[in-house]
Structures are given as structure tokens and as C-alpha cells.
């Protein structure tokens, strides 16, 4: 992994070779957004749709820029909202076991993607894709739990 400079002197964090897969995985969040919308949870639907678009927009041109800053803020806000809603609404034993297990996995994959990126290991993006997937799973669990509450 090499940080390259473009003619406008922006530093690329990832080239399109890697980031195209992260653009695609950013749209994983549209699945729980659609589920929320189908069940009239419009706030969560809009929140997840917005986060998905912000993430995809960042990864389509992964530079140190306002797009990255917006992605970092939006993802952290959504993470806090969904963790807090998960603590409040996730009550069934299957969702408790699955939800907390997946939470540990997604935190580990997020850590691994950052660590491998730091070490310039070209496999880092695969762990970030897995992180996106596990986040999506958690979002579905939380939305379903809100509906059952």
C-alpha cells in the first residue's frame, strides 16, 4: 500500500484498486436502512442511508479531505446510536449472544484493518469489508429488536 499524490496534491489513503471494494461494502448499510424503512422506522432508515452514502462517497476517492472527516464523524455518531439502542432494546437470548459476539468481532476486524494498513499489508481492506458486513448485521439485530419491543 502506497500513499500517492495526485496533481492537486491530495494524499490518497487508498487507491481505487482497494477502495472500489469499500465503496461497494459501504452500501451494505442500505440493507438495514431498507428494512427500517419497510417497517416505518424512518429516522433509522434515513440515518443509515445517509451513513451509507457518506461512506461510499469517501471511499470513492479516499483522500485526506472533508469527505473523510464527514465519514469519521457520521460513522461514530451512528455507532454510538446503535450501540445505545442495542443496549436498550436487544432482549432475546439469541440476539444477546449473537449481538455481543458480533460486536467483539467487528471491533477486532476494525482494529485489524487499521493495524494491517499501518503495516502496509495489502490485505487490510478485506478486514474493513468484513467490518462493514458485521456492522450491517448488528444494525439489523438492533432494528429488529426495536420492532419487537
Residue, then its C-alpha position, 0 to 999 in steps of 0.5 A: x500500500x502506497x500513499x500517492x499524490x495526485x496533481x492537486x496534491x491530495x494524499x490518497x489513503x487508498x487507491x481505487x484498486x482497494x477502495x472500489x471494494x469499500x465503496x461497494x461494502x459501504x452500501x451494505x448499510x442500505x440493507x438495514x436502512x431498507x428494512x427500517x424503512x419497510x417497517x416505518x422506522x424512518x429516522x433509522x432508515x434515513x440515518x443509515x442511508x445517509x451513513x451509507x452514502x457518506x461512506x461510499x462517497x469517501x471511499x470513492x476517492x479516499x483522500x485526506x479531505x472533508x469527505x473523510x472527516x464527514x465519514x469519521x464523524x457520521x460513522x461514530x455518531x451512528x455507532x454510538x446510536x446503535x450501540x445505545x439502542x442495542x443496549x436498550x432494546x436487544x432482549x432475546x437470548x439469541x440476539x444477546x449472544x449473537x449481538x455481543x459476539x458480533x460486536x467483539x468481532x467487528x471491533x477486532x476486524x476494525x482494529x485489524x484493518x487499521x493495524x494491517x494498513x499501518x503495516x502496509x499489508x495489502x490485505x487490510x481492506x478485506x478486514x474493513x469489508x468484513x467490518x462493514x458486513x458485521x456492522x450491517x448485521x448488528x444494525x439489523x439485530x438492533x432494528x429488529x429488536x426495536x420492532x419487537x419491543 
